[in-house]
C-alpha cells in the first residue's frame, strides 16, 4: 500500500488589470482592486519545518486583511504586478522578509493615508 499524500492547496491567485482574485476550486473567495488598497503587509508564518511568505491586503479602514501566500499558483505574477502598480514597494522586500528564517519579519510594503 502506497503512502497517501494530502490534497494540495488548490487556492490560486488570478491577476487582472485592475487587481486580483483568490479562487479555491473555481470559486472566488475574495477580490482586491488596486485603487482600493489601503495597506499591503508582507510577513512569514513559521510552519515548524519551513516558512511561508505571505502578503496581506487591506482595502478599508477595518482591521480585515485578505491573505495570499507564496505557494499559491499566481503568486509570482502578483509579486511582479505589485512593483508596477505600487512603485514605492521596496524592490528587495521578498528577501528581507525571508531572512532570518523562522522570524515573522512583518513589513508594511504600502500604506495609503486616509
Biopython code that builds the backbone (N, CA, C, O; Angstrom):
import numpy as np
from Bio.PDB.StructureBuilder import StructureBuilder

atoms = [
    (1, "UNK", "N", (0.849, -1.173, 0.000)),
    (1, "UNK", "CA", (0.000, 0.000, 0.000)),
    (1, "UNK", "C", (0.894, 1.235, 0.000)),
    (1, "UNK", "O", (1.805, 1.327, 0.824)),
    (2, "UNK", "N", (0.659, 2.185, -0.902)),
    (2, "UNK", "CA", (1.466, 3.399, -1.024)),
    (2, "UNK", "C", (1.128, 4.429, 0.039)),
    (2, "UNK", "O", (0.100, 4.347, 0.710)),
    (3, "UNK", "N", (2.009, 5.390, 0.173)),
    (3, "UNK", "CA", (1.794, 6.482, 1.110)),
    (3, "UNK", "C", (0.770, 7.445, 0.536)),
    (3, "UNK", "O", (0.874, 7.837, -0.626)),
    (4, "UNK", "N", (-0.209, 7.827, 1.328)),
    (4, "UNK", "CA", (-1.193, 8.792, 0.874)),
    (4, "UNK", "C", (-0.654, 10.198, 1.098)),
    (4, "UNK", "O", (-0.021, 10.480, 2.115)),
    (5, "UNK", "N", (-0.903, 11.038, 0.176)),
    (5, "UNK", "CA", (-0.498, 12.433, 0.292)),
    (5, "UNK", "C", (-1.727, 13.303, 0.471)),
    (5, "UNK", "O", (-2.803, 13.021, -0.057)),
    (6, "UNK", "N", (-1.532, 14.366, 1.231)),
    (6, "UNK", "CA", (-2.630, 15.325, 1.407)),
    (6, "UNK", "C", (-2.909, 16.005, 0.077)),
    (6, "UNK", "O", (-2.004, 16.217, -0.730)),
    (7, "UNK", "N", (-4.158, 16.341, -0.138)),
    (7, "UNK", "CA", (-4.525, 17.058, -1.354)),
    (7, "UNK", "C", (-3.838, 18.413, -1.354)),
    (7, "UNK", "O", (-3.870, 19.115, -0.342)),
    (8, "UNK", "N", (-3.216, 18.799, -2.465)),
    (8, "UNK", "CA", (-2.521, 20.085, -2.496)),
    (8, "UNK", "C", (-3.492, 21.257, -2.375)),
    (8, "UNK", "O", (-4.670, 21.153, -2.715)),
    (9, "UNK", "N", (-2.968, 22.356, -1.887)),
    (9, "UNK", "CA", (-3.762, 23.574, -1.759)),
    (9, "UNK", "C", (-4.186, 24.011, -3.156)),
    (9, "UNK", "O", (-3.341, 24.337, -3.989)),
    (10, "UNK", "N", (-5.469, 24.017, -3.410)),
    (10, "UNK", "CA", (-5.980, 24.365, -4.728)),
    (10, "UNK", "C", (-6.241, 25.858, -4.902)),
    (10, "UNK", "O", (-6.693, 26.293, -5.961)),
    (11, "UNK", "N", (-5.961, 26.634, -3.872)),
    (11, "UNK", "CA", (-6.178, 28.076, -3.986)),
    (11, "UNK", "C", (-5.234, 28.644, -5.028)),
    (11, "UNK", "O", (-4.082, 28.225, -5.136)),
    (12, "UNK", "N", (-5.726, 29.589, -5.781)),
    (12, "UNK", "CA", (-4.907, 30.238, -6.799)),
    (12, "UNK", "C", (-5.189, 31.728, -6.804)),
    (12, "UNK", "O", (-6.252, 32.183, -6.381)),
    (13, "UNK", "N", (-4.211, 32.474, -7.295)),
    (13, "UNK", "CA", (-4.320, 33.925, -7.435)),
    (13, "UNK", "C", (-4.479, 34.217, -8.915)),
    (13, "UNK", "O", (-3.671, 33.782, -9.735)),
    (14, "UNK", "N", (-5.520, 34.953, -9.251)),
    (14, "UNK", "CA", (-5.758, 35.340, -10.636)),
    (14, "UNK", "C", (-5.574, 36.849, -10.724)),
    (14, "UNK", "O", (-6.388, 37.612, -10.202)),
    (15, "UNK", "N", (-4.494, 37.280, -11.391)),
    (15, "UNK", "CA", (-4.175, 38.703, -11.517)),
    (15, "UNK", "C", (-4.881, 39.263, -12.731)),
    (15, "UNK", "O", (-4.859, 38.672, -13.811)),
    (16, "UNK", "N", (-5.520, 40.435, -12.539)),
    (16, "UNK", "CA", (-6.199, 41.117, -13.631)),
    (16, "UNK", "C", (-5.612, 42.524, -13.770)),
    (16, "UNK", "O", (-4.740, 42.909, -12.991)),
    (17, "UNK", "N", (-6.068, 43.269, -14.725)),
    (17, "UNK", "CA", (-5.540, 44.622, -14.912)),
    (17, "UNK", "C", (-5.886, 45.542, -13.754)),
    (17, "UNK", "O", (-5.128, 46.463, -13.452)),
    (18, "UNK", "N", (-7.032, 45.305, -13.093)),
    (18, "UNK", "CA", (-7.456, 46.207, -12.024)),
    (18, "UNK", "C", (-7.276, 45.627, -10.617)),
    (18, "UNK", "O", (-7.710, 46.244, -9.644)),
    (19, "UNK", "N", (-6.645, 44.452, -10.490)),
    (19, "UNK", "CA", (-6.433, 43.860, -9.178)),
    (19, "UNK", "C", (-6.161, 42.376, -9.271)),
    (19, "UNK", "O", (-5.495, 41.913, -10.197)),
    (20, "UNK", "N", (-6.681, 41.628, -8.304)),
    (20, "UNK", "CA", (-6.523, 40.176, -8.329)),
    (20, "UNK", "C", (-7.650, 39.535, -7.525)),
    (20, "UNK", "O", (-8.331, 40.187, -6.734)),
    (21, "UNK", "N", (-7.819, 38.249, -7.753)),
    (21, "UNK", "CA", (-8.807, 37.466, -7.014)),
    (21, "UNK", "C", (-8.127, 36.221, -6.472)),
    (21, "UNK", "O", (-7.184, 35.703, -7.070)),
    (22, "UNK", "N", (-8.619, 35.745, -5.328)),
    (22, "UNK", "CA", (-8.187, 34.467, -4.787)),
    (22, "UNK", "C", (-9.318, 33.490, -5.039)),
    (22, "UNK", "O", (-10.463, 33.745, -4.664)),
    (23, "UNK", "N", (-8.998, 32.368, -5.674)),
    (23, "UNK", "CA", (-10.014, 31.369, -6.009)),
    (23, "UNK", "C", (-9.651, 30.025, -5.400)),
    (23, "UNK", "O", (-8.478, 29.673, -5.276)),
    (24, "UNK", "N", (-10.663, 29.300, -5.032)),
    (24, "UNK", "CA", (-10.498, 27.962, -4.457)),
    (24, "UNK", "C", (-11.463, 27.041, -5.181)),
    (24, "UNK", "O", (-12.678, 27.224, -5.103)),
    (25, "UNK", "N", (-10.935, 26.062, -5.877)),
    (25, "UNK", "CA", (-11.748, 25.119, -6.653)),
    (25, "UNK", "C", (-12.741, 25.849, -7.558)),
    (25, "UNK", "O", (-13.905, 25.459, -7.653)),
    (26, "UNK", "N", (-12.275, 26.910, -8.221)),
    (26, "UNK", "CA", (-13.096, 27.653, -9.161)),
    (26, "UNK", "C", (-14.026, 28.682, -8.546)),
    (26, "UNK", "O", (-14.675, 29.435, -9.272)),
    (27, "UNK", "N", (-14.106, 28.732, -7.212)),
    (27, "UNK", "CA", (-14.986, 29.682, -6.532)),
    (27, "UNK", "C", (-14.166, 30.860, -6.032)),
    (27, "UNK", "O", (-13.140, 30.678, -5.377)),
    (28, "UNK", "N", (-14.622, 32.066, -6.343)),
    (28, "UNK", "CA", (-13.919, 33.258, -5.895)),
    (28, "UNK", "C", (-14.144, 33.479, -4.400)),
    (28, "UNK", "O", (-15.282, 33.567, -3.939)),
    (29, "UNK", "N", (-13.040, 33.568, -3.648)),
    (29, "UNK", "CA", (-13.123, 33.810, -2.210)),
    (29, "UNK", "C", (-13.124, 35.293, -1.897)),
    (29, "UNK", "O", (-13.849, 35.759, -1.018)),
    (30, "UNK", "N", (-12.300, 36.030, -2.632)),
    (30, "UNK", "CA", (-12.296, 37.487, -2.499)),
    (30, "UNK", "C", (-11.618, 38.103, -3.708)),
    (30, "UNK", "O", (-10.908, 37.435, -4.461)),
    (31, "UNK", "N", (-11.857, 39.399, -3.871)),
    (31, "UNK", "CA", (-11.255, 40.175, -4.960)),
    (31, "UNK", "C", (-10.720, 41.467, -4.363)),
    (31, "UNK", "O", (-11.373, 42.096, -3.531)),
    (32, "UNK", "N", (-9.530, 41.855, -4.795)),
    (32, "UNK", "CA", (-8.910, 43.105, -4.365)),
    (32, "UNK", "C", (-8.696, 43.971, -5.602)),
    (32, "UNK", "O", (-8.115, 43.522, -6.590)),
    (33, "UNK", "N", (-9.169, 45.214, -5.542)),
    (33, "UNK", "CA", (-8.986, 46.166, -6.640)),
    (33, "UNK", "C", (-7.841, 47.105, -6.270)),
    (33, "UNK", "O", (-7.818, 47.658, -5.170)),
    (34, "UNK", "N", (-6.892, 47.285, -7.189)),
    (34, "UNK", "CA", (-5.712, 48.126, -6.902)),
    (34, "UNK", "C", (-6.067, 49.491, -6.327)),
    (34, "UNK", "O", (-5.479, 49.886, -5.321)),
    (35, "UNK", "N", (-7.011, 50.237, -6.925)),
    (35, "UNK", "CA", (-7.294, 51.582, -6.394)),
    (35, "UNK", "C", (-7.853, 51.579, -4.963)),
    (35, "UNK", "O", (-7.792, 52.599, -4.276)),
    (36, "UNK", "N", (-8.394, 50.444, -4.511)),
    (36, "UNK", "CA", (-8.988, 50.359, -3.177)),
    (36, "UNK", "C", (-7.988, 49.977, -2.093)),
    (36, "UNK", "O", (-8.300, 50.079, -0.907)),
    (37, "UNK", "N", (-6.795, 49.540, -2.476)),
    (37, "UNK", "CA", (-5.824, 49.050, -1.490)),
    (37, "UNK", "C", (-5.380, 50.180, -0.583)),
    (37, "UNK", "O", (-4.923, 51.224, -1.049)),
    (38, "UNK", "N", (-5.521, 49.960, 0.726)),
    (38, "UNK", "CA", (-5.090, 50.942, 1.724)),
    (38, "UNK", "C", (-3.750, 50.557, 2.333)),
    (38, "UNK", "O", (-2.959, 51.418, 2.717)),
    (39, "UNK", "N", (-3.499, 49.217, 2.418)),
    (39, "UNK", "CA", (-2.248, 48.762, 3.030)),
    (39, "UNK", "C", (-1.894, 47.379, 2.494)),
    (39, "UNK", "O", (-2.763, 46.551, 2.224)),
    (40, "UNK", "N", (-0.585, 47.156, 2.350)),
    (40, "UNK", "CA", (-0.068, 45.840, 1.981)),
    (40, "UNK", "C", (0.991, 45.474, 3.004)),
    (40, "UNK", "O", (1.921, 46.241, 3.252)),
    (41, "UNK", "N", (0.844, 44.298, 3.596)),
    (41, "UNK", "CA", (1.821, 43.780, 4.555)),
    (41, "UNK", "C", (2.442, 42.506, 4.004)),
    (41, "UNK", "O", (1.781, 41.721, 3.324)),
    (42, "UNK", "N", (3.716, 42.312, 4.306)),
    (42, "UNK", "CA", (4.406, 41.062, 3.992)),
    (42, "UNK", "C", (4.933, 40.498, 5.303)),
    (42, "UNK", "O", (5.354, 41.252, 6.181)),
    (43, "UNK", "N", (4.913, 39.188, 5.438)),
    (43, "UNK", "CA", (5.378, 38.544, 6.659)),
    (43, "UNK", "C", (5.548, 37.056, 6.394)),
    (43, "UNK", "O", (5.188, 36.542, 5.335)),
    (44, "UNK", "N", (6.110, 36.383, 7.394)),
    (44, "UNK", "CA", (6.298, 34.942, 7.302)),
    (44, "UNK", "C", (5.515, 34.237, 8.391)),
    (44, "UNK", "O", (5.372, 34.735, 9.508)),
    (45, "UNK", "N", (5.015, 33.070, 8.038)),
    (45, "UNK", "CA", (4.413, 32.158, 9.004)),
    (45, "UNK", "C", (5.421, 31.028, 9.245)),
    (45, "UNK", "O", (5.952, 30.446, 8.299)),
    (46, "UNK", "N", (5.671, 30.733, 10.502)),
    (46, "UNK", "CA", (6.558, 29.643, 10.891)),
    (46, "UNK", "C", (5.748, 28.350, 10.893)),
    (46, "UNK", "O", (4.850, 28.177, 11.717)),
    (47, "UNK", "N", (6.066, 27.441, 9.969)),
    (47, "UNK", "CA", (5.348, 26.168, 9.868)),
    (47, "UNK", "C", (6.180, 25.012, 10.439)),
    (47, "UNK", "O", (6.059, 23.871, 9.992)),
    (48, "UNK", "N", (7.014, 25.315, 11.418)),
    (48, "UNK", "CA", (7.879, 24.385, 12.131)),
    (48, "UNK", "C", (9.072, 23.910, 11.304)),
    (48, "UNK", "O", (10.213, 24.096, 11.728)),
    (49, "UNK", "N", (8.849, 23.315, 10.158)),
    (49, "UNK", "CA", (9.969, 22.824, 9.352)),
    (49, "UNK", "C", (10.306, 23.746, 8.182)),
    (49, "UNK", "O", (11.315, 23.560, 7.503)),
    (50, "UNK", "N", (9.467, 24.723, 7.961)),
    (50, "UNK", "CA", (9.694, 25.676, 6.866)),
    (50, "UNK", "C", (8.905, 26.950, 7.145)),
    (50, "UNK", "O", (8.047, 26.990, 8.027)),
    (51, "UNK", "N", (9.211, 27.973, 6.383)),
    (51, "UNK", "CA", (8.492, 29.243, 6.472)),
    (51, "UNK", "C", (7.580, 29.400, 5.262)),
    (51, "UNK", "O", (7.793, 28.778, 4.222)),
    (52, "UNK", "N", (6.565, 30.237, 5.415)),
    (52, "UNK", "CA", (5.652, 30.547, 4.324)),
    (52, "UNK", "C", (5.528, 32.068, 4.246)),
    (52, "UNK", "O", (5.042, 32.703, 5.181)),
    (53, "UNK", "N", (5.965, 32.646, 3.136)),
    (53, "UNK", "CA", (5.888, 34.096, 2.963)),
    (53, "UNK", "C", (4.491, 34.459, 2.477)),
    (53, "UNK", "O", (3.969, 33.876, 1.527)),
    (54, "UNK", "N", (3.900, 35.442, 3.160)),
    (54, "UNK", "CA", (2.517, 35.846, 2.895)),
    (54, "UNK", "C", (2.444, 37.334, 2.565)),
    (54, "UNK", "O", (3.299, 38.122, 2.971)),
    (55, "UNK", "N", (1.420, 37.690, 1.832)),
    (55, "UNK", "CA", (1.045, 39.079, 1.590)),
    (55, "UNK", "C", (-0.387, 39.246, 2.094)),
    (55, "UNK", "O", (-1.231, 38.372, 1.894)),
    (56, "UNK", "N", (-0.648, 40.368, 2.744)),
    (56, "UNK", "CA", (-1.992, 40.659, 3.221)),
    (56, "UNK", "C", (-2.379, 42.051, 2.741)),
    (56, "UNK", "O", (-1.607, 43.000, 2.874)),
    (57, "UNK", "N", (-3.567, 42.165, 2.188)),
    (57, "UNK", "CA", (-4.069, 43.411, 1.612)),
    (57, "UNK", "C", (-5.270, 43.880, 2.410)),
    (57, "UNK", "O", (-6.162, 43.092, 2.725)),
    (58, "UNK", "N", (-5.292, 45.162, 2.736)),
    (58, "UNK", "CA", (-6.437, 45.781, 3.420)),
    (58, "UNK", "C", (-7.004, 46.826, 2.481)),
    (58, "UNK", "O", (-6.265, 47.630, 1.914)),
    (59, "UNK", "N", (-8.333, 46.814, 2.316)),
    (59, "UNK", "CA", (-8.945, 47.774, 1.392)),
    (59, "UNK", "C", (-9.984, 48.679, 2.050)),
    (59, "UNK", "O", (-10.696, 49.413, 1.363)),
    (60, "UNK", "N", (-10.071, 48.628, 3.377)),
    (60, "UNK", "CA", (-10.970, 49.523, 4.112)),
    (60, "UNK", "C", (-10.248, 49.981, 5.377)),
    (60, "UNK", "O", (-9.097, 49.609, 5.610)),
    (61, "UNK", "N", (-10.918, 50.779, 6.182)),
    (61, "UNK", "CA", (-10.347, 51.194, 7.456)),
    (61, "UNK", "C", (-10.468, 50.102, 8.524)),
    (61, "UNK", "O", (-9.859, 50.201, 9.589)),
    (62, "UNK", "N", (-11.249, 49.073, 8.238)),
    (62, "UNK", "CA", (-11.398, 47.968, 9.185)),
    (62, "UNK", "C", (-10.090, 47.179, 9.264)),
    (62, "UNK", "O", (-9.254, 47.254, 8.363)),
    (63, "UNK", "N", (-9.925, 46.435, 10.332)),
    (63, "UNK", "CA", (-8.712, 45.653, 10.529)),
    (63, "UNK", "C", (-8.871, 44.254, 9.921)),
    (63, "UNK", "O", (-8.562, 43.250, 10.563)),
    (64, "UNK", "N", (-9.352, 44.204, 8.688)),
    (64, "UNK", "CA", (-9.546, 42.951, 7.964)),
    (64, "UNK", "C", (-8.592, 42.916, 6.781)),
    (64, "UNK", "O", (-8.555, 43.841, 5.968)),
    (65, "UNK", "N", (-7.820, 41.834, 6.695)),
    (65, "UNK", "CA", (-6.831, 41.679, 5.627)),
    (65, "UNK", "C", (-7.167, 40.452, 4.788)),
    (65, "UNK", "O", (-7.702, 39.464, 5.291)),
    (66, "UNK", "N", (-6.845, 40.534, 3.510)),
    (66, "UNK", "CA", (-7.033, 39.429, 2.578)),
    (66, "UNK", "C", (-5.656, 38.848, 2.291)),
    (66, "UNK", "O", (-4.792, 39.523, 1.732)),
    (67, "UNK", "N", (-5.457, 37.590, 2.679)),
    (67, "UNK", "CA", (-4.130, 36.979, 2.638)),
    (67, "UNK", "C", (-3.947, 36.021, 1.471)),
    (67, "UNK", "O", (-4.847, 35.262, 1.113)),
    (68, "UNK", "N", (-2.753, 36.079, 0.889)),
    (68, "UNK", "CA", (-2.296, 35.115, -0.104)),
    (68, "UNK", "C", (-0.881, 34.705, 0.307)),
    (68, "UNK", "O", (-0.257, 35.374, 1.130)),
    (69, "UNK", "N", (-0.376, 33.611, -0.263)),
    (69, "UNK", "CA", (0.973, 33.176, 0.106)),
    (69, "UNK", "C", (1.727, 32.616, -1.086)),
    (69, "UNK", "O", (1.163, 32.355, -2.149)),
    (70, "UNK", "N", (3.017, 32.443, -0.872)),
    (70, "UNK", "CA", (3.951, 32.099, -1.934)),
    (70, "UNK", "C", (3.722, 30.740, -2.582)),
    (70, "UNK", "O", (4.224, 30.511, -3.682)),
    (71, "UNK", "N", (3.001, 29.845, -1.961)),
    (71, "UNK", "CA", (2.779, 28.531, -2.551)),
    (71, "UNK", "C", (1.561, 28.480, -3.466)),
    (71, "UNK", "O", (1.281, 27.448, -4.075)),
    (72, "UNK", "N", (0.840, 29.590, -3.561)),
    (72, "UNK", "CA", (-0.332, 29.637, -4.433)),
    (72, "UNK", "C", (0.096, 29.879, -5.880)),
    (72, "UNK", "O", (1.018, 30.646, -6.156)),
    (73, "UNK", "N", (-0.589, 29.215, -6.779)),
    (73, "UNK", "CA", (-0.384, 29.474, -8.199)),
    (73, "UNK", "C", (-0.714, 30.943, -8.440)),
    (73, "UNK", "O", (-1.751, 31.427, -7.985)),
    (74, "UNK", "N", (0.152, 31.651, -9.145)),
    (74, "UNK", "CA", (-0.078, 33.054, -9.454)),
    (74, "UNK", "C", (0.638, 34.027, -8.533)),
    (74, "UNK", "O", (0.614, 35.233, -8.777)),
    (75, "UNK", "N", (1.282, 33.523, -7.464)),
    (75, "UNK", "CA", (1.951, 34.419, -6.519)),
    (75, "UNK", "C", (3.090, 35.195, -7.185)),
    (75, "UNK", "O", (3.243, 36.391, -6.937)),
    (76, "UNK", "N", (3.881, 34.540, -8.017)),
    (76, "UNK", "CA", (4.995, 35.232, -8.674)),
    (76, "UNK", "C", (4.498, 36.339, -9.603)),
    (76, "UNK", "O", (5.108, 37.405, -9.689)),
    (77, "UNK", "N", (3.400, 36.087, -10.290)),
    (77, "UNK", "CA", (2.814, 37.119, -11.150)),
    (77, "UNK", "C", (2.310, 38.286, -10.302)),
    (77, "UNK", "O", (2.472, 39.446, -10.682)),
    (78, "UNK", "N", (1.707, 37.988, -9.170)),
    (78, "UNK", "CA", (1.244, 39.037, -8.259)),
    (78, "UNK", "C", (2.423, 39.864, -7.757)),
    (78, "UNK", "O", (2.342, 41.092, -7.713)),
    (79, "UNK", "N", (3.515, 39.206, -7.379)),
    (79, "UNK", "CA", (4.720, 39.927, -6.933)),
    (79, "UNK", "C", (5.215, 40.878, -8.010)),
    (79, "UNK", "O", (5.546, 42.026, -7.717)),
    (80, "UNK", "N", (5.268, 40.424, -9.228)),
    (80, "UNK", "CA", (5.726, 41.266, -10.340)),
    (80, "UNK", "C", (4.780, 42.439, -10.564)),
    (80, "UNK", "O", (5.221, 43.555, -10.837)),
    (81, "UNK", "N", (3.503, 42.190, -10.449)),
    (81, "UNK", "CA", (2.500, 43.242, -10.682)),
    (81, "UNK", "C", (2.544, 44.297, -9.581)),
    (81, "UNK", "O", (2.283, 45.471, -9.846)),
    (82, "UNK", "N", (2.873, 43.895, -8.334)),
    (82, "UNK", "CA", (2.978, 44.866, -7.242)),
    (82, "UNK", "C", (3.973, 45.961, -7.576)),
    (82, "UNK", "O", (3.719, 47.139, -7.322)),
    (83, "UNK", "N", (5.099, 45.575, -8.143)),
    (83, "UNK", "CA", (6.145, 46.545, -8.483)),
    (83, "UNK", "C", (5.651, 47.556, -9.516)),
    (83, "UNK", "O", (6.068, 48.715, -9.498)),
    (84, "UNK", "N", (4.775, 47.130, -10.405)),
    (84, "UNK", "CA", (4.232, 48.019, -11.427)),
    (84, "UNK", "C", (3.160, 48.947, -10.856)),
    (84, "UNK", "O", (3.149, 50.144, -11.144)),
    (85, "UNK", "N", (2.269, 48.394, -10.053)),
    (85, "UNK", "CA", (1.120, 49.145, -9.550)),
    (85, "UNK", "C", (1.488, 50.024, -8.362)),
    (85, "UNK", "O", (0.944, 51.118, -8.206)),
    (86, "UNK", "N", (2.408, 49.553, -7.523)),
    (86, "UNK", "CA", (2.825, 50.275, -6.318)),
    (86, "UNK", "C", (4.334, 50.491, -6.371)),
    (86, "UNK", "O", (5.083, 49.758, -5.726)),
    (87, "UNK", "N", (4.787, 51.485, -7.126)),
    (87, "UNK", "CA", (6.230, 51.673, -7.326)),
    (87, "UNK", "C", (7.002, 51.984, -6.052)),
    (87, "UNK", "O", (8.230, 51.891, -6.053)),
    (88, "UNK", "N", (6.328, 52.351, -4.964)),
    (88, "UNK", "CA", (7.042, 52.629, -3.712)),
    (88, "UNK", "C", (7.325, 51.359, -2.903)),
    (88, "UNK", "O", (8.025, 51.423, -1.892)),
    (89, "UNK", "N", (6.797, 50.214, -3.327)),
    (89, "UNK", "CA", (7.101, 48.951, -2.648)),
    (89, "UNK", "C", (8.583, 48.656, -2.867)),
    (89, "UNK", "O", (9.036, 48.622, -4.011)),
    (90, "UNK", "N", (9.347, 48.441, -1.794)),
    (90, "UNK", "CA", (10.791, 48.201, -1.937)),
    (90, "UNK", "C", (11.087, 46.986, -2.813)),
    (90, "UNK", "O", (10.454, 45.940, -2.669)),
    (91, "UNK", "N", (12.040, 47.128, -3.711)),
    (91, "UNK", "CA", (12.371, 46.064, -4.661)),
    (91, "UNK", "C", (12.810, 44.772, -3.967)),
    (91, "UNK", "O", (12.480, 43.691, -4.453)),
    (92, "UNK", "N", (13.527, 44.842, -2.871)),
    (92, "UNK", "CA", (14.051, 43.654, -2.211)),
    (92, "UNK", "C", (13.215, 43.130, -1.066)),
    (92, "UNK", "O", (13.735, 42.428, -0.198)),
    (93, "UNK", "N", (11.929, 43.453, -1.038)),
    (93, "UNK", "CA", (11.093, 43.090, 0.105)),
    (93, "UNK", "C", (11.046, 41.589, 0.355)),
    (93, "UNK", "O", (11.044, 41.160, 1.509)),
    (94, "UNK", "N", (11.008, 40.787, -0.693)),
    (94, "UNK", "CA", (10.861, 39.342, -0.523)),
    (94, "UNK", "C", (12.055, 38.767, 0.245)),
    (94, "UNK", "O", (11.874, 37.989, 1.182)),
    (95, "UNK", "N", (13.257, 39.143, -0.145)),
    (95, "UNK", "CA", (14.457, 38.684, 0.540)),
    (95, "UNK", "C", (14.538, 39.190, 1.970)),
    (95, "UNK", "O", (14.987, 38.476, 2.866)),
    (96, "UNK", "N", (14.100, 40.425, 2.178)),
    (96, "UNK", "CA", (14.107, 40.990, 3.530)),
    (96, "UNK", "C", (13.159, 40.234, 4.458)),
    (96, "UNK", "O", (13.462, 40.038, 5.635)),
    (97, "UNK", "N", (12.026, 39.816, 3.933)),
    (97, "UNK", "CA", (11.063, 39.070, 4.744)),
    (97, "UNK", "C", (11.546, 37.624, 4.933)),
    (97, "UNK", "O", (11.288, 37.015, 5.971)),
    (98, "UNK", "N", (12.228, 37.089, 3.954)),
    (98, "UNK", "CA", (12.679, 35.696, 4.014)),
    (98, "UNK", "C", (13.755, 35.460, 5.071)),
    (98, "UNK", "O", (13.838, 34.365, 5.627)),
    (99, "UNK", "N", (14.568, 36.455, 5.353)),
    (99, "UNK", "CA", (15.677, 36.296, 6.307)),
    (99, "UNK", "C", (15.532, 37.240, 7.472)),
    (99, "UNK", "O", (15.135, 38.389, 7.278)),
    (100, "UNK", "N", (15.840, 36.800, 8.678)),
    (100, "UNK", "CA", (16.278, 35.456, 9.055)),
    (100, "UNK", "C", (15.118, 34.461, 9.083)),
    (100, "UNK", "O", (13.949, 34.834, 9.174)),
    (101, "UNK", "N", (15.482, 33.196, 9.000)),
    (101, "UNK", "CA", (14.489, 32.123, 8.999)),
    (101, "UNK", "C", (13.714, 32.106, 10.313)),
    (101, "UNK", "O", (14.238, 32.457, 11.370)),
    (102, "UNK", "N", (12.466, 31.693, 10.218)),
    (102, "UNK", "CA", (11.570, 31.451, 11.349)),
    (102, "UNK", "C", (11.261, 32.688, 12.188)),
    (102, "UNK", "O", (10.805, 32.572, 13.326)),
    (103, "UNK", "N", (11.506, 33.857, 11.633)),
    (103, "UNK", "CA", (11.087, 35.116, 12.254)),
    (103, "UNK", "C", (9.948, 35.668, 11.412)),
    (103, "UNK", "O", (9.947, 35.506, 10.192)),
    (104, "UNK", "N", (8.993, 36.307, 12.038)),
    (104, "UNK", "CA", (7.826, 36.820, 11.316)),
    (104, "UNK", "C", (8.215, 37.888, 10.297)),
    (104, "UNK", "O", (7.708, 37.887, 9.175)),
    (105, "UNK", "N", (9.103, 38.791, 10.676)),
    (105, "UNK", "CA", (9.591, 39.857, 9.789)),
    (105, "UNK", "C", (8.466, 40.671, 9.150)),
    (105, "UNK", "O", (8.520, 40.989, 7.962)),
    (106, "UNK", "N", (7.452, 41.003, 9.943)),
    (106, "UNK", "CA", (6.330, 41.799, 9.439)),
    (106, "UNK", "C", (6.833, 43.124, 8.889)),
    (106, "UNK", "O", (7.546, 43.863, 9.569)),
    (107, "UNK", "N", (6.456, 43.414, 7.655)),
    (107, "UNK", "CA", (6.884, 44.627, 6.971)),
    (107, "UNK", "C", (5.686, 45.246, 6.263)),
    (107, "UNK", "O", (4.973, 44.560, 5.530)),
    (108, "UNK", "N", (5.463, 46.531, 6.476)),
    (108, "UNK", "CA", (4.422, 47.245, 5.725)),
    (108, "UNK", "C", (5.043, 47.690, 4.413)),
    (108, "UNK", "O", (5.972, 48.497, 4.406)),
    (109, "UNK", "N", (4.541, 47.173, 3.313)),
    (109, "UNK", "CA", (5.091, 47.489, 1.988)),
    (109, "UNK", "C", (4.465, 48.737, 1.397)),
    (109, "UNK", "O", (5.102, 49.453, 0.624)),
    (110, "UNK", "N", (3.224, 48.996, 1.756)),
    (110, "UNK", "CA", (2.497, 50.132, 1.182)),
    (110, "UNK", "C", (1.417, 50.547, 2.166)),
    (110, "UNK", "O", (0.759, 49.705, 2.777)),
    (111, "UNK", "N", (1.244, 51.855, 2.312)),
    (111, "UNK", "CA", (0.145, 52.371, 3.135)),
    (111, "UNK", "C", (-0.353, 53.666, 2.504)),
    (111, "UNK", "O", (0.421, 54.591, 2.256)),
    (112, "UNK", "N", (-1.649, 53.714, 2.251)),
    (112, "UNK", "CA", (-2.287, 54.925, 1.726)),
    (112, "UNK", "C", (-2.969, 55.603, 2.891)),
    (112, "UNK", "O", (-3.838, 55.024, 3.542)),
    (113, "UNK", "N", (-2.577, 56.811, 3.146)),
    (113, "UNK", "CA", (-3.193, 57.570, 4.233)),
    (113, "UNK", "C", (-4.586, 58.010, 3.845)),
    (113, "UNK", "O", (-4.831, 58.342, 2.686)),
    (114, "UNK", "N", (-5.488, 58.019, 4.784)),
    (114, "UNK", "CA", (-6.884, 58.410, 4.521)),
    (114, "UNK", "C", (-6.985, 59.887, 4.218)),
    (114, "UNK", "O", (-8.080, 60.393, 3.973)),
]
sb = StructureBuilder()
sb.init_structure("model")
sb.init_model(0)
sb.init_chain("A")
sb.init_seg("    ")
for serial, (resi, resn, name, xyz) in enumerate(atoms, 1):
    if name == "N":
        sb.init_residue(resn, " ", resi, " ")
    sb.init_atom(name, np.array(xyz, "f"), 0.0, 1.0, " ", f" {name:<3s}", serial, name[0])
structure = sb.get_structure()
